[in-house]
Amino acid sequence: MARLFIVALVAGSPTRVALAQDLAATAAFLDLGLGARTMAMGGASVAVVDGAAALRDNPAGLAQLRGLHFTSFYSTEYGLSSLGAAALAAPSFGLGATYFLSPDNQVRDDPPAPASDTFDVTSLAATAGVGARLGPLALGVSLTHVRHALYQTTGTGLTGSAGLLLQAGPLRVGVVGRHLFGEMTYASTADPFDPVYAAGFALMGREFVVTGEYEVPGSEDRSGGIARAGLEVRLGRLLDLRAGAAYQVAQDLLDPSAGIGIHLGGLRLDYAYTLPAVLPETHRLALAVRF
């Protein structure tokens, strides 16, 4: 008798609700970011260069870093799964790891019958990236190795991202392509990674940041785009206030977000709150350190 694996993979944030609606997106957890700062700003991250989080957001940002940066976070996504990440970056180089765990999923017979067993879904990813500067232009690439385990099936895959970042005074303009190639390979099948392309800007003032971007899927259907915008305001030396939103064009859904950042010397604590239009609210707490 065939098995139907019912998995509560709500692997998304308000800036990634489209992924929750497309649970087949290959290694969708990779799109959930490495921190909480830009998550509170609608997810607009392509041009911000938030320390070690640039490894995922736009690897070209690695070329603009000064000093050593570390970031880490843990969150329980909608009470159904656990997500965590850590990344370390120095000028022009970065390393990071991300994991996603959805435990105690029920195995049901097809046609439906009472649950006969439970299983965990585990995904692990390791990423390495490099960046280089050519005058005001920065370029960067990254490679990510993914391992995925679901019930009695395991798979591995390799994919990569590439980005550009242009600096003109306080203005940054960036473009990035994520998951540009590769596929997840299983025992009897393969699933290509889903490419994503994004372009955005960030106006980096002394006491504020204004950022926006637009993302489209790499498929032939470009109607699933997401527009994001965010604002950060610095209050003194200790506190940042952040707010933003993501608008899913095809679904006509608006997903607001907000958060704060607390500065303690070279250490920053970031909190993000998101309120998706079709999923429960979620919270994320992250640590960012500059040495």
Number of C-alpha atoms within 10 A of each C-alpha: 6 8 11 13 16 14 18 16 22 22 29 23 31 31 30 21 22 19 21 19 13 12 16 12 17 19 24 21 24 23 18 23 22 28 31 30 34 32 32 32 32 32 28 32 30 33 30 28 24 23 27 32 32 28 33 32 31 32 35 35 34 32 24 22 20 14 10 16 22 21 25 22 22 20 17 16 22 17 11 16 19 17 19 22 24 22 26 22 26 21 19 22 24 27 21 23 20 23 20 25 21 23 17 15 20 18 20 18 17 11 9 10 9 9 12 9 12 14 18 16 20 18 23 20 21 18 20 21 25 23 25 20 18 9 8 12 18 22 25 25 24 24 18 20 16 21 18 21 17 16 14 7 11 16 19 18 22 19 21 20 24 23 24 24 28 21 17 10 10 11 17 21 21 26 23 26 23 27 25 18 14 16 20 21 17 15 9 7 8 14 16 17 22 20 20 18 19 23 22 23 24 25 19 17 14 9 12 15 19 19 27 26 24 19 22 18 18 17 11 6 9 11 13 15 19 24 22 24 24 26 22 25 18 18 11 9 11 12 17 20 19 26 23 25 27 28 22 23 13 12 12 9 15 20 22 23 28 23 24 21 25 17 16 12 11 10 16 20 19 25 23 24 22 26 19 22 16 13 16 14 15 19 20 23 19 22 20 26 19 18 11
